[in-house]
Amino acid sequence: MADRIVKIKVPHNVSDKYVKFIVATELYREGKLSLCEATCIAEMDLWSFLYEVGRKKISFVNIDFERFKRKLI
């Protein structure tokens, strides 16, 4: 997958770190990113990312059972 840089305007009171975390968690929640990719975008280590995801009540178990079954076959 090729990376892209996206520019957006946000208010001054919203940090870059927060925007990266929100984008990463939302894309992860939707299954568009792996956990590893999400932590890279958020620029966080795995455990800090999982902690923050848990605080926001987002499941960190992001399994597509159909895809999982196909990989087992």
C-alpha positions as CSV (number, residue, x, y, z in Angstrom):
1,M,0.0,0.0,0.0
2,A,1.4,3.4,-1.0
3,D,1.3,6.1,1.7
4,R,-0.2,9.5,1.1
5,I,0.1,12.8,2.9
6,V,-3.2,14.5,3.6
7,K,-3.4,18.1,4.7
8,I,-6.4,19.4,6.8
9,K,-7.1,22.5,8.7
10,V,-7.9,22.1,12.4
11,P,-8.4,24.7,15.1
12,H,-5.3,25.7,17.0
13,N,-6.6,24.2,20.2
14,V,-6.5,20.7,18.6
15,S,-3.1,19.1,18.6
16,D,-1.5,17.2,15.7
17,K,-1.0,14.3,18.0
18,Y,-4.8,14.2,18.8
19,V,-5.7,14.4,15.1
20,K,-3.4,11.5,14.3
21,F,-4.8,9.4,17.1
22,I,-8.4,10.0,16.0
23,V,-7.7,9.2,12.4
24,A,-5.8,6.1,13.3
25,T,-8.4,4.8,15.7
26,E,-11.3,5.5,13.3
27,L,-9.5,3.8,10.4
28,Y,-8.6,0.9,12.7
29,R,-12.2,0.6,14.0
30,E,-13.4,0.4,10.4
31,G,-10.9,-2.3,9.5
32,K,-9.0,-0.1,7.1
33,L,-5.8,-0.4,9.1
34,S,-4.1,-3.1,11.0
35,L,-3.2,-2.5,14.7
36,C,0.4,-2.0,13.7
37,E,-0.5,0.5,11.0
38,A,-2.7,2.4,13.4
39,T,0.0,2.7,16.0
40,C,2.4,4.0,13.4
41,I,0.0,6.7,12.2
42,A,-0.8,7.7,15.8
43,E,2.9,7.7,16.5
44,M,2.4,5.7,19.7
45,D,3.8,2.5,21.1
46,L,1.4,-0.5,21.1
47,W,0.6,-0.4,24.8
48,S,-0.2,3.3,24.9
49,F,-2.4,3.0,21.8
50,L,-4.3,0.1,23.3
51,Y,-4.8,1.9,26.5
52,E,-6.2,5.0,24.8
53,V,-8.4,2.9,22.5
54,G,-9.8,1.2,25.6
55,R,-10.5,4.5,27.3
56,K,-12.5,5.5,24.3
57,K,-14.4,2.1,24.5
58,I,-13.2,1.0,21.1
59,S,-12.6,-2.7,20.7
60,F,-9.0,-3.5,20.1
61,V,-10.0,-6.9,18.8
62,N,-10.7,-6.1,15.2
63,I,-11.3,-9.5,13.6
64,D,-13.1,-10.2,10.4
65,F,-14.3,-13.7,11.1
66,E,-14.9,-14.6,7.5
67,R,-11.4,-13.6,6.5
68,F,-10.0,-15.4,9.5
69,K,-11.9,-18.6,8.5
70,R,-10.5,-18.4,5.0
71,K,-7.0,-18.2,6.3
72,L,-7.5,-21.3,8.4
73,I,-8.6,-23.4,5.4
